[in-house]
Amino acid sequence: MNPTAPAPAPTPVTAPAPAPLRRRRRRGQRRKPVFAIAVTVVFFVLLYLPIAMVVLFSFNSQKSLTVFKGFSLRWYEAFFHDSVLLGSLGMSLEVSLVAMAGSVVLGVALALGLVRNKGRLGAYAGLIMMVPLITPEIVTGVASLLLFKGLGITLDSGTVMIAEVTFSISYVTVILRSRVAALNPEVEEAAMDLGATRWQALRLVTLPALLPAILASAVLIFALVFDDFVLAYFTTGVDPQPLAVRIYSAIRFGVEPTINAVGTLMLAGSITLIGLALAIPRLFGRRGGLDLISGE
Amino acid sequence: MTPTAATPAAETASADPTVPAVRLDHVSKEFNGSHAVRDLDLDIAPGEFFSLLGPSGCGKTTTLRMIGGFADPTEGAVLLSGEDVTALPPNKRNVNTVFQSYALFDHLSVADNIGFGLKRKGVPKPEIRERVGAMIDLVQLGGMAERKPRTLSGGQRQRVALARALVNRPAVLLLDEPLAALDLKLRRQMQVELKQIQREVGITFVFVTHDQDEALTMSDRVAVMNGGRVEQCGTPEDVYERPESRFVAAFMGTSNLVSGVYRDGAVLIEGGPALPVGRRPGIGEGSAVDLSIRPEKIWLSDFEPGMPVVNGVIRETVYSGPTTTYLIELAPGITVAALEQNTARARMEDRWEGGETVELGYDPDHCLVLSH
């Protein structure tokens, strides 16, 4: 899945927009905006039908992927007895956690540095920071692979982690940067005025002020890395493989309904995380969950 | 008042009263080649309420930041109670600051905000609690201890900022336009309160403001700054009644500035009357000068014997409640403002109307004559 995927919710909002216009033109008659409704319905069907099918057939009692015979949890049971898939799940969780921690620490530091370094160095670093966001992921993947091979590094979960951290820093920095810029510099000065060293001021005042944005970006990175395929595919070793890569390998030899169960579980996990990321800023009393994307 | 709230004076009063609490010794500050502050020499006495007054960009905030340790002087030295602190960071200086934006820590409660400095210093917890409690009483924030700053009004946040600085019992408290964000009524009230608190704790206050009313009402001494220099430094009465420069005369309240030529102890206005101002030793005969006199120093009736009196024509009458301002033309294009109090004895029907010719009287001592 590509990185923008966790934010499908805002897009459909634009579809019904013609409705109020039409109403205003035909005053009094109040015709239903049939076309807009139809477009919206088609949009949602195209978007969610395949996902709904995966969820539905994960509960199928038969092996068929076209006929739903009855409800059962046998594919979930199969998954929890599949040591290879479980190994992949474990690796994916491990990679996601490390990538999350690593990219948050480096990304926050980078955001602080970029905002506070007003010189040329900061400007250039800010531009370079954007490069991973616009580079096609496959290019990043191939480049990482060539780098690791060139350096003679054996591909395993470590190389995936390095690649994912590198890739994720930019997201953290983009989210944190505007928050850091919005901080009142007098607050940190006040801490120092009251006897704190620079480091204490950062730890006791600045980081707590950034905490909602830090948590939101951490959750986002976890979700992005967990279901990342392209980068993981190029940088992983043979065994274990990250879950997304393992699923891809599996369906080349025919689709097992177990995959549907795995997909459903991943979906549930992702939804929980994204919901958490959206809820965090609100829990801290800030406005809107939109911060995830814009950092505003 | 609880006894603990009053004790800060004890810690600072031990300092030798003859040693200035703050001394700026030929301090300059350059930013990218331009001078924000130029060769500043100031002594601020212990316990003094000292104001740095000036328009924005005059260097008053930069001066304050150099005392606080947030800006390094390009030249000169900063001394606190006789000790050179020029090279010390803010956390090593015995001063605290009330910031213009208040700069409260939003994630901490009011009590934790106020206790922040004491905690940094390693003051034992029971003592922190006691001193924070006393300070909350002093700034009248009783019952707000556990609230978060975001839930407070502007005036309350201001008090938290003040308490957070004062609780550390600094030798000097720096205040950077602390009342600027408050509305007029609250500002007046806080002016009185700040002054009272300053008297109670006995700490030296260095107060930055661009509001001349504020500086006049609160300060023991005022330094009027312009272009990185101190134009004049003295008591509020000194700088208001006896301005030494055109800038101070114009900046401190309203002043009439009339251009003319000085001759024989009078200022001659082109096409108008000669205004006697008395002998001015420093001014050469026949030199071009500006005469400055405040509107409230011009009399329109009940002249005293020997007072110079000239004629003028009322051009405008501006009534503003307790006072009425008359704009009076002395000569074509030369208008002065005169302020009359609308006291119990003044009757509305006695007010002059536009076009009437009136007599203006003044005391030459109230005239400031500045050569070009």
Interface residues (C-beta under 8 A of the other chain):
Chain A: N184 E186 V187 E189 A190 A191 M192 D193 L194 G195 A196 T197 Q200 L204 V205 P208 A209 L211 G285
Chain B: G68 F70 P89 P90 N91 V95 N96 T97 F99 Q100 S101 A103 L104 F105 D106 H107 F116 G117 R120 K121 R150 R164 A165 N168
